[in-house]
Amino acid sequence: MESSSQTTGRFSSKNCTLVIMAKAPRPGMVKTRLCQNLPSVAVTALYRCLLEDTIALATSLTSVEVAVMCPASDEEELADLLCHTVQIVAQKGEGLAAGLTSVFRHFTAAGRRPVVAFNSDSPHLAPSVLDSAFDILATYDVVVGPTHDGGYYLVGAKVFHPSLFDADGMGTRSAFDRLLTKTKVLELSTGLTEPFYDIDVSDDLIQLGRELRLAPAKAPRTAAWFGEWQEAVAHLRQCPGEP
């Protein structure tokens, strides 16, 4: 496992694919931990803003193909929501592990095509970090972007590794460690992008609100959501049991 500072060179960007892992923004189906503190309608609207800003971030990258991987039941709704501007692909199976497996099975089918799967709730990430993920894949077999809570916000590879993702470890504080353990077992060289945070619990949302007050252009739809729901956000308190 090495840091991104040790990368050298890059794939031709026209051969790179960035895949957003997404769901349709339905009440009770997205960002459920935030529903402990916020109305479900607010959380659903937040997820839609995060997703749309994330798509805007992804499509801002030069000559990188952008697609969305989603549950089969969400395919049509997401295509309509995103106005058919990006390719929508239905995953095989249920859950995030199945979704990630579907990403690499589908998009690396043509050969050694570098593919990065990215979450749908980090539109505040610097575009340079996504660029660096593809740079890392010029040298390493796998790239991972760790989150501060023990998960990861992106993962990329050049080829399909069927056993890379463990369904039991998804959504836990050990997800990142479990993934690194699996890459070691499979003898895959692994590079890392910089640690970051995604939006899972109230503290994450409060941090994002502070960031977007200073730089709303990073995620304009999400920044507008904070304006609409400012009273509810102002009263956020960490629920018992949250990290």
N, C-alpha and C positions, 0 to 999 in steps of 0.2 A: 504494500500500500504506500503510495507516494502522494505528495501534494502537487497542485497544478503548476507550481513553479518549475517542475522538471519536464514539462512538455516541450516538444520540438516539432514544429510543422503543423499542417492541417490538411484535412480532406478538402477537396473541391466542394464549396458550399452547395452547389446544385445537387450534390448527392446526399445531402443531409436532411433528416426529417425530425421535426419537433412535434411530439404527440402530447396533447393536453388530455389528462385523465379527468373526465367530467361526468356529471349527472344532470338530469333535467331539474330545474329549480322548483321542486314541489314541497309544500309544507310537510314538515315532519320527516323528510327524506334527506335533507342536507344540513350540515353543520349542527347536528342535533345537540351537542354539548352546550352550544350557545343558547339553546332554547330554555335552559334552566334559568337564565337571567333576562332574556329578551323575548318579546312576543314572536310567535312562529312566523307571522307575516313579515316582521322586520328581518328575521334571519333568512327567510326565503328570498326577500328582495336583496339582502346583502350578498347572498351567494350568486345571484344573477349578476350583480355589479362586479363582483370579484371575477367571475368567469368572463364577462365581456371585456373587462380591462386586461385580463390575462391573455385573451385572444389578440387584443390590440398590441400587447407587448410582443407576443410571439410573431405576429405578422410584420412587426417593425424590423425584424432581423433580415438582413440582405440575402436574398436568394435561398432561403431555407424553406423547404416545404413544410407547411403546418397542417396538422390533422387533429381530429378529436377521437378518442376511444371512449365508449360509453356502454352501459348496459343495453341489451337489445331493446328493452321496453322504452328506452329514452331516445332512441335514434331519430325518430320522426320529429319529436318535439324539439330536440336540440337543433336539428337542421332548420326548422322554421325559426327558432329563436335567433340563430346566427345567420339567418337570411341566405343559407346555402353558400356562404362565402368560403368555407373550408370543408374539406372532406370529413365526413362523419362515418366512423366504422364501429359496428356493433361487436362487442367482445364475446368470446366463447366462454360460457360458464358464469358463475356468480362470484362477486367479491373483488377486492382490489388485486389480490394475487393472480386471479384468473385474468383480470384486465391487463395487468402488466405482462403476463405471459402472452396474451393475445397481441399486445403491441409488437413485441419482438418477433413472434411467429409470423405476423402479417407483414410488417414493414421491412424485415431483413430477408424476405423470401427471395428477392432478386440477387442476393449475393452479399458481399461485404459492404453493406450500406450502414453508415453510422446513424443510429437512432437514439434520441433522447426522449424519455417520458418525463413529463413535467406536471406538477399538480395544478389545480385550477384556482388556487387561492393565494397566489404569491405575485400579483401584478406589480408590487412594489420592488421586486427584484431588479437589480441593474441589468440591462441587456447584455453588458459585457460578461456577466457571469454565465449566461446561456451560451454566448460565443465561446467562452473558455471551456465549457463542457465538451463541445465538439473538438476544440484544440486538444484536449486531454485524450480523446479517442483516437487521435493520430498516433499516439504512443502506447496507450494502455488498452487492455481488453474491455474494461468496464470503467465507468465514471459514476460517482455517487455524490450527491449534494446533501450533507447532513443537516438536520434541524437541531435547534438547541434542546429540544425535548426528547431526543433519542431516536427520532424517526429520520426520514429523508424526503426532500422536496423534489429531487430529480434522480433519475438513474438512466444510464445509457450504455449501449453496447454496439459492437459491429456485427455480431452474428447472434443467432438465437440459441440460448442455453435453456433447454426445457425445464431443468430442475432448479433454476436460480432462485425462484421466489417461494417462500414458505408461508402458506396461508395462516398458520398458527401465530406467526410473528407480526402480522400486519396490524397497524393501529396501536402498537404498544411502545413503551419506552425502550424496548430492546430491539426494535425493528432494524435500526442501523447496524447494531452489533451482529444481529443474526445474518444480515445480508453480507457483511464482511466475512463472517465465518464461512458462509456458503461459497463466496468467491475464493477463499483459501482452499477449501475442500476441492473445488473444481480447478484449482491452480490457474486462476485468472488474475492477471495483474490489474491493480485497481488504483485509479487516481481520484482525488477529491477536489470538488469546488469548495468555495468558502462556506462556513456554517451560516445558516440563516434561520428565519422563523416563518412559519405559516400560521393560518388563522384557525385555531381549534377551540380555545377557551377565552374567557373574558380578558385576561391579562394580555393575550395576543392582540385582541381587538383594540384595547386601550392603547397599546404601543403603536399599532397601525394608525389610530386616530391622531396621535401626536405627530407621527411622521408626515401624514398627509396634510395636516394643518400648515406645516412648513413648506411642503412641496406637493400641492394637490394635482399638478400635472402628471405625476407618476401614475396615478390611477384616478382619472377625473370622475368616472361614474361612481366609484367607491367613495371618493371625497364628497360627492353630492349626497350620497346615502347618509354619511355622518351628519351633514347639515339637516337632513330631513328628520333623523332620529336622534338629534343631539340631546334631548332631554332624557331619553331612555339610556343612552350611552353614559351620560353624566352620572347616572345612579347605579352603574354597574358595580357589583361587588363579587368577589370571588366566592363561588359556591363551595361548601364543604365537600371535600373529595376531589376537587379540581387540583391539578398539579401546582 
